[in-house]
């Protein structure tokens, strides 16, 4: 049986004139939520009908999702969603992160201003995975939070090359697509709060170690899923 051309049911996009960003976010949510599962063939016309948009913003959205690594375009076959990360890919991703992000946390603790520290505290205080109404809401909240927090720490490191390199991995998209449940989200959030406490307290060595522990524990949680 062939995979479906589009998601089941119709998602309502905002009633204002549809922007390519709206379409991009809608299709990305379908992939992250696994309504469009791994290795699913995608039809531009089918998705456009499902989301009640024209094919042009859909093509733009799929092109952006290809850059994110969530879809792939093959000659004569069109677009399909990418497979989940393999064990080797997941391990390589975390080896890369472990070389960069503990250092970034160390530098953030050295360089963060009072306003920077306030933003970090506000970020971890605003997320409530356990209080979400359902797993889908928790997944979206945690995915967005994870991206914001790790990007902010990279920014505070003062190294723009490092920040761009981390952004290109789109780690938050791939990891939470791989597997998500409330327990994993709550554990990650607790570790994020520990990292922020150390950065905000101006303790570079402790911030570096907190980030390292977080990444090692995250890998240990995810490895059994691959």
C-alpha positions as CSV (number, residue, x, y, z in Angstrom):
1,X,0.0,0.0,0.0
2,X,1.4,3.4,-1.0
3,X,1.9,6.1,1.6
4,X,-0.7,8.8,1.5
5,X,-0.2,11.9,-0.6
6,X,-1.2,14.2,2.3
7,X,-2.1,14.3,5.9
8,X,-5.5,13.0,7.1
9,X,-7.9,15.8,7.8
10,X,-7.5,19.4,6.9
11,X,-5.5,21.9,8.9
12,X,-6.8,25.4,8.9
13,X,-4.2,28.0,8.3
14,X,-4.7,31.6,9.5
15,X,-7.4,33.5,7.6
16,X,-5.1,36.4,6.7
17,X,-3.4,36.1,3.3
18,X,-1.4,32.9,3.4
19,X,2.4,33.5,3.6
20,X,5.0,30.9,2.8
21,X,6.0,31.0,6.5
22,X,2.5,29.8,7.4
23,X,2.7,26.9,5.0
24,X,6.2,26.0,6.1
25,X,5.2,25.9,9.8
26,X,2.1,23.8,9.0
27,X,3.9,21.2,7.0
28,X,6.8,21.1,9.5
29,X,4.3,20.5,12.3
30,X,2.7,17.6,10.3
31,X,6.2,16.0,10.0
32,X,7.2,16.6,13.6
33,X,3.9,15.3,14.9
34,X,4.4,12.2,12.6
35,X,1.1,12.8,10.8
36,X,3.4,12.6,7.8
37,X,5.6,9.7,8.9
38,X,9.2,8.9,7.8
39,X,9.7,8.0,4.2
40,X,6.3,9.3,3.2
41,X,5.9,10.4,-0.4
42,X,4.6,13.9,-0.6
43,X,2.4,15.4,-3.3
44,X,2.5,19.1,-3.8
45,X,-1.0,19.1,-5.2
46,X,-2.3,16.8,-2.4
47,X,-0.8,18.9,0.4
48,X,-2.0,22.1,-1.2
49,X,-5.5,20.8,-1.3
50,X,-5.3,19.6,2.3
51,X,-4.1,22.9,3.6
52,X,-6.2,25.0,1.1
53,X,-3.3,26.9,-0.4
54,X,-1.9,27.3,-3.8
55,X,1.0,25.1,-5.0
56,X,3.5,28.0,-5.1
57,X,3.9,28.5,-1.3
58,X,3.8,24.8,-0.9
59,X,6.8,24.4,-3.2
60,X,8.6,27.1,-1.2
61,X,7.8,25.4,2.0
62,X,9.1,22.0,0.8
63,X,12.3,23.6,-0.4
64,X,12.9,25.1,3.1
65,X,12.1,21.8,4.7
66,X,14.6,20.1,2.4
67,X,17.2,22.5,3.7
68,X,16.1,21.5,7.3
69,X,16.7,17.9,6.4
70,X,13.1,16.9,7.0
71,X,12.2,16.2,3.4
72,X,14.3,15.1,0.4
73,X,13.7,15.7,-3.3
74,X,14.7,13.0,-5.7
75,X,14.8,13.4,-9.5
76,X,11.6,12.2,-11.2
77,X,10.2,11.1,-7.9
78,X,9.5,14.4,-6.1
79,X,9.5,15.0,-2.4
80,X,9.3,12.6,0.5
81,X,9.9,12.9,4.2
82,X,13.3,11.7,5.4
83,X,14.0,8.6,7.4
84,X,14.6,8.9,11.1
85,X,18.1,9.3,12.3
86,X,20.1,6.1,12.4
87,X,22.1,5.1,15.4
88,X,25.3,6.1,13.7
89,X,23.9,9.5,12.6
90,X,22.6,10.2,16.1
91,X,25.9,9.3,17.7
92,X,27.8,11.5,15.2
93,X,25.4,14.4,15.9
94,X,26.0,14.2,19.6
95,X,29.8,13.8,19.2
96,X,29.7,17.1,17.3
97,X,27.5,18.8,19.9
98,X,29.7,17.6,22.8
99,X,32.7,19.3,21.2
100,X,31.0,22.7,20.8
101,X,28.2,23.3,23.3
102,X,30.0,22.8,26.6
103,X,32.5,25.4,25.5
104,X,29.6,27.7,24.4
105,X,28.0,27.4,27.9
106,X,31.4,28.2,29.5
107,X,31.7,31.3,27.4
108,X,28.1,32.3,27.9
109,X,28.7,32.2,31.7
110,X,31.6,34.5,31.3
111,X,30.0,37.0,28.9
112,X,26.3,37.1,29.8
113,X,24.9,40.4,30.9
114,X,22.2,41.0,33.4
115,X,19.6,41.2,30.6
116,X,21.0,38.0,29.0
117,X,20.7,36.1,32.3
118,X,17.1,37.4,32.7
119,X,16.2,36.1,29.2
120,X,17.6,32.7,29.9
121,X,15.7,32.5,33.2
122,X,12.5,33.6,31.5
123,X,13.0,31.0,28.8
124,X,13.1,28.0,31.1
125,X,10.4,29.4,33.4
126,X,8.0,29.7,30.5
127,X,8.0,26.1,29.5
128,X,5.6,23.6,31.2
129,X,5.8,20.2,29.4
130,X,4.0,18.4,32.2
131,X,1.1,20.9,32.1
132,X,0.4,20.6,28.4
133,X,-3.0,19.2,27.5
134,X,-1.6,16.4,25.2
135,X,1.6,15.0,23.9
136,X,1.4,16.9,20.7
137,X,1.2,20.2,22.5
138,X,4.1,19.2,24.8
139,X,6.2,18.1,21.8
140,X,5.7,21.5,20.0
141,X,6.4,23.4,23.1
142,X,9.6,21.5,23.9
143,X,10.8,21.5,20.3
144,X,10.5,25.3,20.1
145,X,12.0,25.8,23.6
146,X,15.0,23.5,22.9
147,X,15.8,25.4,19.7
148,X,15.5,28.8,21.4
149,X,17.6,27.9,24.4
150,X,20.5,26.2,22.7
151,X,20.6,29.0,20.1
152,X,20.6,31.7,22.8
153,X,23.5,30.0,24.6
154,X,25.4,29.7,21.3
155,X,24.7,33.4,20.7
156,X,26.0,34.4,24.2
157,X,29.2,32.5,23.5
158,X,30.1,35.3,21.1
159,X,31.1,32.9,18.3
160,X,28.9,33.4,15.3
161,X,30.5,30.5,13.4
162,X,29.7,28.1,16.2
163,X,26.1,29.4,16.4
164,X,25.6,28.9,12.6
165,X,27.2,25.5,12.7
166,X,24.8,24.4,15.4
167,X,21.8,25.9,13.6
168,X,22.6,23.9,10.5
169,X,22.2,20.6,12.3
170,X,18.5,21.4,13.0
171,X,19.0,19.1,16.0
172,X,15.8,20.0,17.7
173,X,13.8,19.0,14.6
174,X,15.5,15.6,14.2
175,X,15.8,14.6,17.9
176,X,12.2,15.3,18.9
177,X,10.9,13.7,15.7
178,X,12.9,10.6,16.6
179,X,11.1,10.0,19.9
180,X,9.1,12.1,22.4
181,X,7.2,11.4,25.5
182,X,6.5,13.6,28.6
183,X,9.2,11.9,30.7
184,X,12.0,12.7,28.2
185,X,10.8,16.3,27.8
186,X,10.6,16.8,31.6
187,X,14.1,15.4,32.0
188,X,15.6,17.6,29.3
189,X,13.8,20.7,30.8
190,X,15.2,20.0,34.2
191,X,18.7,19.8,32.7
192,X,18.1,23.0,30.8
193,X,17.3,24.7,34.1
194,X,20.5,23.5,35.6
195,X,22.5,24.9,32.7
196,X,20.8,28.2,33.0
197,X,21.4,28.4,36.8
198,X,25.1,28.0,36.3
199,X,25.3,30.5,33.4
200,X,23.2,33.0,35.3
201,X,25.4,32.6,38.4
202,X,28.5,33.3,36.4
203,X,30.1,29.9,37.0
204,X,31.8,29.0,33.6
205,X,33.2,25.6,34.7
206,X,30.0,24.4,36.2
207,X,28.0,25.7,33.2
208,X,30.3,23.7,30.9
209,X,29.9,20.6,33.0
210,X,26.1,21.0,33.2
211,X,25.9,21.2,29.4
212,X,28.1,18.2,29.0
213,X,25.9,16.1,31.4
214,X,22.8,17.2,29.5
215,X,24.1,16.2,26.1
216,X,25.4,12.8,27.4
217,X,22.1,12.1,29.2
218,X,20.1,13.1,26.1
219,X,22.2,10.7,23.9
220,X,21.7,7.9,26.5
221,X,17.9,8.5,26.4
222,X,17.7,8.5,22.7
223,X,20.1,5.7,21.7
224,X,17.6,2.9,22.6
225,X,15.2,4.4,20.1
226,X,17.5,4.0,17.1
